[in-house]
């Protein structure tokens, strides 16, 4: 190895240990983060029972449309179309998650 003028071994001023110390610290940090996450969410046994009256909407943007046109001068038509596409995608993903979690029957996804 060739030492630089500032006394370091590597080009970036490292001591050549490959960052092993950083790696160890990260593992320690992840362990404490996992514990903090578990404490944040609490005891899963205290969660309420899932509802059984979940329905998939046929008109995902109805509530938002009831608020009026988007306040985007000159872009109302385009923005409504994009928003409708986003709402439809959100309903599709939520429906798939509900089916995956056994909250609805998968056949309900085919209706409509």
N, CA, C and O atoms as a GROMACS GRO file, in nm:
protein
  448
    1UNK      N    1   0.083  -0.119   0.000
    1UNK     CA    2   0.000   0.000   0.000
    1UNK      C    3   0.086   0.124   0.000
    1UNK      O    4   0.194   0.127   0.058
    2UNK      N    5   0.036   0.223  -0.065
    2UNK     CA    6   0.106   0.351  -0.071
    2UNK      C    7   0.029   0.449   0.015
    2UNK      O    8  -0.092   0.465  -0.001
    3UNK      N    9   0.098   0.515   0.105
    3UNK     CA   10   0.033   0.614   0.190
    3UNK      C   11   0.036   0.748   0.121
    3UNK      O   12   0.133   0.784   0.055
    4UNK      N   13  -0.070   0.821   0.136
    4UNK     CA   14  -0.076   0.954   0.077
    4UNK      C   15  -0.010   1.055   0.170
    4UNK      O   16   0.034   1.021   0.279
    5UNK      N   17  -0.003   1.176   0.123
    5UNK     CA   18   0.063   1.283   0.199
    5UNK      C   19  -0.007   1.310   0.331
    5UNK      O   20   0.057   1.352   0.428
    6UNK      N   21  -0.137   1.286   0.337
    6UNK     CA   22  -0.208   1.315   0.462
    6UNK      C   23  -0.206   1.196   0.559
    6UNK      O   24  -0.266   1.203   0.666
    7UNK      N   25  -0.137   1.089   0.522
    7UNK     CA   26  -0.119   0.976   0.612
    7UNK      C   27  -0.228   0.870   0.602
    7UNK      O   28  -0.228   0.775   0.680
    8UNK      N   29  -0.319   0.885   0.507
    8UNK     CA   30  -0.424   0.784   0.495
    8UNK      C   31  -0.384   0.682   0.389
    8UNK      O   32  -0.302   0.710   0.303
    9UNK      N   33  -0.443   0.565   0.397
    9UNK     CA   34  -0.412   0.457   0.305
    9UNK      C   35  -0.495   0.464   0.178
    9UNK      O   36  -0.445   0.432   0.069
   10UNK      N   37  -0.618   0.503   0.189
   10UNK     CA   38  -0.707   0.500   0.073
   10UNK      C   39  -0.720   0.636   0.008
   10UNK      O   40  -0.674   0.737   0.061
   11UNK      N   41  -0.782   0.636  -0.108
   11UNK     CA   42  -0.800   0.761  -0.181
   11UNK      C   43  -0.900   0.853  -0.112
   11UNK      O   44  -0.890   0.975  -0.123
   12UNK      N   45  -0.994   0.795  -0.042
   12UNK     CA   46  -1.098   0.878   0.020
   12UNK      C   47  -1.068   0.909   0.166
   12UNK      O   48  -1.156   0.954   0.239
   13UNK      N   49  -0.946   0.885   0.208
   13UNK     CA   50  -0.908   0.918   0.345
   13UNK      C   51  -0.944   0.810   0.445
   13UNK      O   52  -0.935   0.831   0.566
   14UNK      N   53  -0.987   0.694   0.396
   14UNK     CA   54  -1.023   0.586   0.488
   14UNK      C   55  -0.898   0.516   0.536
   14UNK      O   56  -0.790   0.533   0.479
   15UNK      N   57  -0.913   0.436   0.638
   15UNK     CA   58  -0.798   0.364   0.691
   15UNK      C   59  -0.785   0.225   0.631
   15UNK      O   60  -0.703   0.146   0.677
   16UNK      N   61  -0.864   0.194   0.531
   16UNK     CA   62  -0.852   0.066   0.462
   16UNK      C   63  -0.927  -0.047   0.528
   16UNK      O   64  -0.909  -0.162   0.489
   17UNK      N   65  -1.011  -0.017   0.628
   17UNK     CA   66  -1.083  -0.126   0.694
   17UNK      C   67  -1.210  -0.165   0.618
   17UNK      O   68  -1.283  -0.253   0.663
   18UNK      N   69  -1.237  -0.101   0.507
   18UNK     CA   70  -1.351  -0.139   0.424
   18UNK      C   71  -1.484  -0.097   0.483
   18UNK      O   72  -1.588  -0.142   0.436
   19UNK      N   73  -1.484  -0.014   0.581
   19UNK     CA   74  -1.610   0.033   0.638
   19UNK      C   75  -1.675  -0.067   0.731
   19UNK      O   76  -1.795  -0.058   0.757
   20UNK      N   77  -1.599  -0.164   0.781
   20UNK     CA   78  -1.656  -0.266   0.869
   20UNK      C   79  -1.722  -0.208   0.992
   20UNK      O   80  -1.824  -0.259   1.038
   21UNK      N   81  -1.665  -0.102   1.044
   21UNK     CA   82  -1.722  -0.039   1.163
   21UNK      C   83  -1.861   0.015   1.132
   21UNK      O   84  -1.954   0.001   1.212
   22UNK      N   85  -1.875   0.076   1.017
   22UNK     CA   86  -2.005   0.130   0.977
   22UNK      C   87  -2.107   0.018   0.964
   22UNK      O   88  -2.222   0.032   1.004
   23UNK      N   89  -2.064  -0.094   0.907
   23UNK     CA   90  -2.154  -0.206   0.888
   23UNK      C   91  -2.204  -0.257   1.023
   23UNK      O   92  -2.323  -0.285   1.039
   24UNK      N   93  -2.115  -0.270   1.121
   24UNK     CA   94  -2.155  -0.316   1.253
   24UNK      C   95  -2.252  -0.219   1.318
   24UNK      O   96  -2.351  -0.260   1.378
   25UNK      N   97  -2.224  -0.090   1.305
   25UNK     CA   98  -2.313   0.010   1.364
   25UNK      C   99  -2.451   0.003   1.302
   25UNK      O  100  -2.551   0.021   1.372
   26UNK      N  101  -2.458  -0.022   1.172
   26UNK     CA  102  -2.587  -0.028   1.104
   26UNK      C  103  -2.669  -0.145   1.159
   26UNK      O  104  -2.790  -0.131   1.179
   27UNK      N  105  -2.604  -0.261   1.183
   27UNK     CA  106  -2.677  -0.375   1.237
   27UNK      C  107  -2.734  -0.342   1.374
   27UNK      O  108  -2.849  -0.374   1.404
   28UNK      N  109  -2.654  -0.279   1.456
   28UNK     CA  110  -2.700  -0.240   1.589
   28UNK      C  111  -2.817  -0.142   1.579
   28UNK      O  112  -2.914  -0.153   1.653
   29UNK      N  113  -2.806  -0.048   1.487
   29UNK     CA  114  -2.910   0.053   1.469
   29UNK      C  115  -3.040  -0.013   1.421
   29UNK      O  116  -3.148   0.023   1.467
   30UNK      N  117  -3.031  -0.110   1.329
   30UNK     CA  118  -3.150  -0.179   1.279
   30UNK      C  119  -3.220  -0.255   1.390
   30UNK      O  120  -3.343  -0.260   1.393
   31UNK      N  121  -3.144  -0.315   1.479
   31UNK     CA  122  -3.203  -0.390   1.589
   31UNK      C  123  -3.287  -0.298   1.677
   31UNK      O  124  -3.398  -0.333   1.714
   32UNK      N  125  -3.233  -0.181   1.710
   32UNK     CA  126  -3.308  -0.089   1.795
   32UNK      C  127  -3.427  -0.031   1.720
   32UNK      O  128  -3.529  -0.002   1.781
   33UNK      N  129  -3.416  -0.013   1.589
   33UNK     CA  130  -3.528   0.036   1.510
   33UNK      C  131  -3.640  -0.065   1.507
   33UNK      O  132  -3.757  -0.028   1.517
   34UNK      N  133  -3.608  -0.194   1.495
   34UNK     CA  134  -3.711  -0.297   1.494
   34UNK      C  135  -3.786  -0.298   1.627
   34UNK      O  136  -3.909  -0.313   1.628
   35UNK      N  137  -3.716  -0.283   1.736
   35UNK     CA  138  -3.781  -0.280   1.867
   35UNK      C  139  -3.871  -0.157   1.879
   35UNK      O  140  -3.983  -0.167   1.929
   36UNK      N  141  -3.823  -0.043   1.833
   36UNK     CA  142  -3.902   0.080   1.839
   36UNK      C  143  -4.027   0.067   1.751
   36UNK      O  144  -4.133   0.117   1.788
   37UNK      N  145  -4.013   0.001   1.637
   37UNK     CA  146  -4.128  -0.019   1.549
   37UNK      C  147  -4.232  -0.106   1.617
   37UNK      O  148  -4.351  -0.076   1.612
   38UNK      N  149  -4.189  -0.215   1.680
   38UNK     CA  150  -4.282  -0.303   1.750
   38UNK      C  151  -4.352  -0.228   1.863
   38UNK      O  152  -4.472  -0.247   1.884
   39UNK      N  153  -4.279  -0.144   1.934
   39UNK     CA  154  -4.340  -0.066   2.041
   39UNK      C  155  -4.440   0.035   1.985
   39UNK      O  156  -4.543   0.060   2.047
   40UNK      N  157  -4.410   0.092   1.871
   40UNK     CA  158  -4.499   0.190   1.810
   40UNK      C  159  -4.633   0.128   1.774
   40UNK      O  160  -4.738   0.184   1.804
   41UNK      N  161  -4.630   0.011   1.710
   41UNK     CA  162  -4.753  -0.052   1.664
   41UNK      C  163  -4.828  -0.120   1.777
   41UNK      O  164  -4.948  -0.144   1.765
   42UNK      N  165  -4.761  -0.151   1.885
   42UNK     CA  166  -4.829  -0.209   2.000
   42UNK      C  167  -4.854  -0.358   1.985
   42UNK      O  168  -4.797  -0.425   1.899
   43UNK      N  169  -4.941  -0.407   2.071
   43UNK     CA  170  -4.972  -0.549   2.077
   43UNK      C  171  -5.075  -0.585   1.971
   43UNK      O  172  -5.186  -0.531   1.973
   44UNK      N  173  -5.042  -0.676   1.878
   44UNK     CA  174  -5.138  -0.710   1.773
   44UNK      C  175  -5.264  -0.779   1.827
   44UNK      O  176  -5.366  -0.782   1.759
   45UNK      N  177  -5.258  -0.833   1.948
   45UNK     CA  178  -5.375  -0.900   2.005
   45UNK      C  179  -5.484  -0.800   2.042
   45UNK      O  180  -5.600  -0.839   2.058
   46UNK      N  181  -5.448  -0.672   2.054
   46UNK     CA  182  -5.547  -0.572   2.093
   46UNK      C  183  -5.616  -0.508   1.972
   46UNK      O  184  -5.698  -0.418   1.989
   47UNK      N  185  -5.582  -0.552   1.851
   47UNK     CA  186  -5.644  -0.496   1.731
   47UNK      C  187  -5.790  -0.537   1.722
   47UNK      O  188  -5.826  -0.647   1.765
   48UNK      N  189  -5.876  -0.453   1.667
   48UNK     CA  190  -6.016  -0.490   1.650
   48UNK      C  191  -6.031  -0.597   1.542
   48UNK      O  192  -5.943  -0.614   1.459
   49UNK      N  193  -6.142  -0.667   1.546
   49UNK     CA  194  -6.171  -0.767   1.444
   49UNK      C  195  -6.195  -0.697   1.310
   49UNK      O  196  -6.251  -0.587   1.308
   50UNK      N  197  -6.153  -0.758   1.199
   50UNK     CA  198  -6.178  -0.696   1.069
   50UNK      C  199  -6.328  -0.689   1.039
   50UNK      O  200  -6.405  -0.775   1.081
   51UNK      N  201  -6.366  -0.585   0.968
   51UNK     CA  202  -6.508  -0.568   0.931
   51UNK      C  203  -6.544  -0.665   0.821
   51UNK      O  204  -6.459  -0.706   0.742
   52UNK      N  205  -6.670  -0.702   0.816
   52UNK     CA  206  -6.714  -0.794   0.712
   52UNK      C  207  -6.805  -0.726   0.609
   52UNK      O  208  -6.862  -0.793   0.523
   53UNK      N  209  -6.820  -0.595   0.618
   53UNK     CA  210  -6.908  -0.524   0.525
   53UNK      C  211  -6.829  -0.441   0.423
   53UNK      O  212  -6.870  -0.331   0.387
   54UNK      N  213  -6.718  -0.494   0.378
   54UNK     CA  214  -6.634  -0.423   0.281
   54UNK      C  215  -6.695  -0.440   0.142
   54UNK      O  216  -6.726  -0.551   0.099
   55UNK      N  217  -6.711  -0.328   0.073
   55UNK     CA  218  -6.766  -0.329  -0.062
   55UNK      C  219  -6.672  -0.252  -0.155
   55UNK      O  220  -6.609  -0.154  -0.115
   56UNK      N  221  -6.664  -0.297  -0.278
   56UNK     CA  222  -6.581  -0.231  -0.378
   56UNK      C  223  -6.669  -0.132  -0.453
   56UNK      O  224  -6.774  -0.170  -0.506
   57UNK      N  225  -6.627  -0.009  -0.458
   57UNK     CA  226  -6.706   0.094  -0.525
   57UNK      C  227  -6.700   0.080  -0.676
   57UNK      O  228  -6.600   0.036  -0.732
   58UNK      N  229  -6.808   0.117  -0.741
   58UNK     CA  230  -6.812   0.117  -0.886
   58UNK      C  231  -6.775   0.254  -0.942
   58UNK      O  232  -6.751   0.268  -1.062
   59UNK      N  233  -6.770   0.356  -0.854
   59UNK     CA  234  -6.739   0.493  -0.896
   59UNK      C  235  -6.635   0.552  -0.801
   59UNK      O  236  -6.671   0.625  -0.709
   60UNK      N  237  -6.506   0.521  -0.822
   60UNK     CA  238  -6.402   0.562  -0.728
   60UNK      C  239  -6.388   0.712  -0.707
   60UNK      O  240  -6.344   0.754  -0.600
   61UNK      N  241  -6.424   0.794  -0.804
   61UNK     CA  242  -6.402   0.938  -0.789
   61UNK      C  243  -6.528   1.015  -0.752
   61UNK      O  244  -6.530   1.137  -0.762
   62UNK      N  245  -6.634   0.946  -0.708
   62UNK     CA  246  -6.761   1.013  -0.679
   62UNK      C  247  -6.747   1.120  -0.571
   62UNK      O  248  -6.796   1.231  -0.588
   63UNK      N  249  -6.682   1.088  -0.462
   63UNK     CA  250  -6.670   1.184  -0.351
   63UNK      C  251  -6.589   1.305  -0.394
   63UNK      O  252  -6.628   1.419  -0.365
   64UNK      N  253  -6.480   1.284  -0.462
   64UNK     CA  254  -6.395   1.395  -0.505
   64UNK      C  255  -6.468   1.481  -0.608
   64UNK      O  256  -6.460   1.604  -0.604
   65UNK      N  257  -6.540   1.418  -0.700
   65UNK     CA  258  -6.617   1.493  -0.800
   65UNK      C  259  -6.723   1.580  -0.733
   65UNK      O  260  -6.756   1.687  -0.783
   66UNK      N  261  -6.778   1.533  -0.621
   66UNK     CA  262  -6.882   1.610  -0.552
   66UNK      C  263  -6.827   1.741  -0.496
   66UNK      O  264  -6.905   1.831  -0.464
   67UNK      N  265  -6.697   1.754  -0.485
   67UNK     CA  266  -6.636   1.878  -0.436
   67UNK      C  267  -6.624   1.984  -0.545
   67UNK      O  268  -6.594   2.100  -0.515
   68UNK      N  269  -6.647   1.947  -0.669
   68UNK     CA  270  -6.638   2.042  -0.779
   68UNK      C  271  -6.515   2.015  -0.864
   68UNK      O  272  -6.438   1.923  -0.839
   69UNK      N  273  -6.501   2.098  -0.965
   69UNK     CA  274  -6.387   2.083  -1.057
   69UNK      C  275  -6.257   2.123  -0.989
   69UNK      O  276  -6.257   2.210  -0.902
   70UNK      N  277  -6.146   2.060  -1.027
   70UNK     CA  278  -6.016   2.098  -0.969
   70UNK      C  279  -5.982   2.243  -1.002
   70UNK      O  280  -6.004   2.287  -1.115
   71UNK      N  281  -5.929   2.316  -0.907
   71UNK     CA  282  -5.895   2.457  -0.931
   71UNK      C  283  -5.763   2.472  -1.007
   71UNK      O  284  -5.668   2.532  -0.956
   72UNK      N  285  -5.759   2.418  -1.126
   72UNK     CA  286  -5.640   2.425  -1.210
   72UNK      C  287  -5.680   2.491  -1.342
   72UNK      O  288  -5.714   2.421  -1.438
   73UNK      N  289  -5.676   2.623  -1.348
   73UNK     CA  290  -5.723   2.696  -1.467
   73UNK      C  291  -5.660   2.644  -1.596
   73UNK      O  292  -5.538   2.636  -1.610
   74UNK      N  293  -5.748   2.610  -1.689
   74UNK     CA  294  -5.703   2.562  -1.819
   74UNK      C  295  -5.669   2.414  -1.822
   74UNK      O  296  -5.643   2.359  -1.930
   75UNK      N  297  -5.668   2.349  -1.708
   75UNK     CA  298  -5.630   2.207  -1.701
   75UNK      C  299  -5.739   2.121  -1.637
   75UNK      O  300  -5.712   2.007  -1.600
   76UNK      N  301  -5.860   2.174  -1.625
   76UNK     CA  302  -5.966   2.102  -1.554
   76UNK      C  303  -5.994   1.965  -1.615
   76UNK      O  304  -5.999   1.865  -1.544
   77UNK      N  305  -6.013   1.961  -1.747
   77UNK     CA  306  -6.047   1.835  -1.813
   77UNK      C  307  -5.936   1.730  -1.797
   77UNK      O  308  -5.962   1.617  -1.758
   78UNK      N  309  -5.815   1.770  -1.826
   78UNK     CA  310  -5.703   1.676  -1.818
   78UNK      C  311  -5.682   1.629  -1.674
   78UNK      O  312  -5.658   1.511  -1.650
   79UNK      N  313  -5.691   1.722  -1.579
   79UNK     CA  314  -5.666   1.684  -1.440
   79UNK      C  315  -5.775   1.590  -1.390
   79UNK      O  316  -5.746   1.496  -1.315
   80UNK      N  317  -5.900   1.612  -1.430
   80UNK     CA  318  -6.008   1.521  -1.389
   80UNK      C  319  -5.982   1.380  -1.440
   80UNK      O  320  -6.004   1.283  -1.369
   81UNK      N  321  -5.935   1.369  -1.563
   81UNK     CA  322  -5.906   1.238  -1.620
   81UNK      C  323  -5.792   1.169  -1.547
   81UNK      O  324  -5.799   1.050  -1.518
   82UNK      N  325  -5.687   1.244  -1.516
   82UNK     CA  326  -5.574   1.185  -1.443
   82UNK      C  327  -5.615   1.146  -1.301
   82UNK      O  328  -5.579   1.038  -1.253
   83UNK      N  329  -5.690   1.232  -1.234
   83UNK     CA  330  -5.736   1.200  -1.099
   83UNK      C  331  -5.823   1.075  -1.100
   83UNK      O  332  -5.809   0.988  -1.015
   84UNK      N  333  -5.914   1.066  -1.197
   84UNK     CA  334  -6.001   0.948  -1.207
   84UNK      C  335  -5.918   0.821  -1.226
   84UNK      O  336  -5.950   0.717  -1.169
   85UNK      N  337  -5.812   0.829  -1.306
   85UNK     CA  338  -5.726   0.712  -1.327
   85UNK      C  339  -5.655   0.673  -1.198
   85UNK      O  340  -5.642   0.555  -1.168
   86UNK      N  341  -5.610   0.772  -1.122
   86UNK     CA  342  -5.542   0.743  -0.995
   86UNK      C  343  -5.639   0.681  -0.896
   86UNK      O  344  -5.604   0.585  -0.827
   87UNK      N  345  -5.762   0.734  -0.888
   87UNK     CA  346  -5.860   0.679  -0.794
   87UNK      C  347  -5.898   0.537  -0.833
   87UNK      O  348  -5.913   0.451  -0.746
   88UNK      N  349  -5.914   0.512  -0.963
   88UNK     CA  350  -5.947   0.377  -1.009
   88UNK      C  351  -5.834   0.279  -0.975
   88UNK      O  352  -5.859   0.166  -0.935
   89UNK      N  353  -5.711   0.323  -0.991
   89UNK     CA  354  -5.596   0.237  -0.957
   89UNK      C  355  -5.592   0.209  -0.807
   89UNK      O  356  -5.564   0.097  -0.766
   90UNK      N  357  -5.620   0.311  -0.727
   90UNK     CA  358  -5.621   0.293  -0.582
   90UNK      C  359  -5.727   0.193  -0.540
   90UNK      O  360  -5.703   0.109  -0.453
   91UNK      N  361  -5.845   0.201  -0.600
   91UNK     CA  362  -5.951   0.106  -0.568
   91UNK      C  363  -5.910  -0.035  -0.611
   91UNK      O  364  -5.937  -0.132  -0.540
   92UNK      N  365  -5.847  -0.046  -0.726
   92UNK     CA  366  -5.801  -0.177  -0.772
   92UNK      C  367  -5.699  -0.239  -0.678
   92UNK      O  368  -5.707  -0.358  -0.646
   93UNK      N  369  -5.604  -0.159  -0.633
   93UNK     CA  370  -5.502  -0.210  -0.539
   93UNK      C  371  -5.563  -0.244  -0.404
   93UNK      O  372  -5.530  -0.346  -0.344
   94UNK      N  373  -5.652  -0.158  -0.355
   94UNK     CA  374  -5.717  -0.185  -0.227
   94UNK      C  375  -5.802  -0.311  -0.235
   94UNK      O  376  -5.808  -0.389  -0.140
   95UNK      N  377  -5.867  -0.332  -0.348
   95UNK     CA  378  -5.948  -0.452  -0.367
   95UNK      C  379  -5.861  -0.577  -0.367
   95UNK      O  380  -5.896  -0.678  -0.307
   96UNK      N  381  -5.748  -0.570  -0.435
   96UNK     CA  382  -5.657  -0.684  -0.439
   96UNK      C  383  -5.602  -0.714  -0.300
   96UNK      O  384  -5.590  -0.831  -0.262
   97UNK      N  385  -5.570  -0.610  -0.223
   97UNK     CA  386  -5.523  -0.631  -0.086
   97UNK      C  387  -5.632  -0.692   0.001
   97UNK      O  388  -5.605  -0.779   0.084
   98UNK      N  389  -5.755  -0.646  -0.017
   98UNK     CA  390  -5.867  -0.701   0.060
   98UNK      C  391  -5.887  -0.849   0.027
   98UNK      O  392  -5.913  -0.930   0.116
   99UNK      N  393  -5.875  -0.884  -0.100
   99UNK     CA  394  -5.888  -1.025  -0.139
   99UNK      C  395  -5.772  -1.107  -0.084
   99UNK      O  396  -5.792  -1.219  -0.038
  100UNK      N  397  -5.652  -1.052  -0.090
  100UNK     CA  398  -5.535  -1.124  -0.038
  100UNK      C  399  -5.544  -1.144   0.112
  100UNK      O  400  -5.494  -1.243   0.165
  101UNK      N  401  -5.607  -1.052   0.181
  101UNK     CA  402  -5.622  -1.062   0.326
  101UNK      C  403  -5.749  -1.134   0.368
  101UNK      O  404  -5.785  -1.133   0.486
  102UNK      N  405  -5.817  -1.198   0.274
  102UNK     CA  406  -5.941  -1.272   0.300
  102UNK      C  407  -6.050  -1.184   0.359
  102UNK      O  408  -6.134  -1.232   0.436
  103UNK      N  409  -6.051  -1.056   0.324
  103UNK     CA  410  -6.158  -0.967   0.370
  103UNK      C  411  -6.275  -0.968   0.273
  103UNK      O  412  -6.388  -0.937   0.311
  104UNK      N  413  -6.248  -1.004   0.148
  104UNK     CA  414  -6.353  -1.021   0.048
  104UNK      C  415  -6.322  -1.148  -0.030
  104UNK      O  416  -6.210  -1.198  -0.026
  105UNK      N  417  -6.421  -1.198  -0.100
  105UNK     CA  418  -6.400  -1.314  -0.186
  105UNK      C  419  -6.337  -1.267  -0.316
  105UNK      O  420  -6.377  -1.163  -0.369
  106UNK      N  421  -6.241  -1.339  -0.369
  106UNK     CA  422  -6.177  -1.297  -0.494
  106UNK      C  423  -6.276  -1.280  -0.609
  106UNK      O  424  -6.252  -1.200  -0.700
  107UNK      N  425  -6.387  -1.353  -0.606
  107UNK     CA  426  -6.488  -1.341  -0.712
  107UNK      C  427  -6.547  -1.201  -0.716
  107UNK      O  428  -6.594  -1.156  -0.821
  108UNK      N  429  -6.547  -1.132  -0.603
  108UNK     CA  430  -6.602  -0.997  -0.598
  108UNK      C  431  -6.520  -0.901  -0.684
  108UNK      O  432  -6.572  -0.798  -0.727
  109UNK      N  433  -6.395  -0.934  -0.710
  109UNK     CA  434  -6.312  -0.849  -0.795
  109UNK      C  435  -6.357  -0.856  -0.941
  109UNK      O  436  -6.332  -0.763  -1.018
  110UNK      N  437  -6.423  -0.964  -0.978
  110UNK     CA  438  -6.467  -0.981  -1.116
  110UNK      C  439  -6.600  -0.912  -1.142
  110UNK      O  440  -6.635  -0.888  -1.258
  111UNK      N  441  -6.674  -0.880  -1.037
  111UNK     CA  442  -6.803  -0.813  -1.053
  111UNK      C  443  -6.780  -0.668  -1.091
  111UNK      O  444  -6.684  -0.605  -1.047
  112UNK      N  445  -6.870  -0.617  -1.173
  112UNK     CA  446  -6.863  -0.474  -1.206
  112UNK      C  447  -6.789  -0.453  -1.326
  112UNK      O  448  -6.773  -0.339  -1.369
   0.00000   0.00000   0.00000
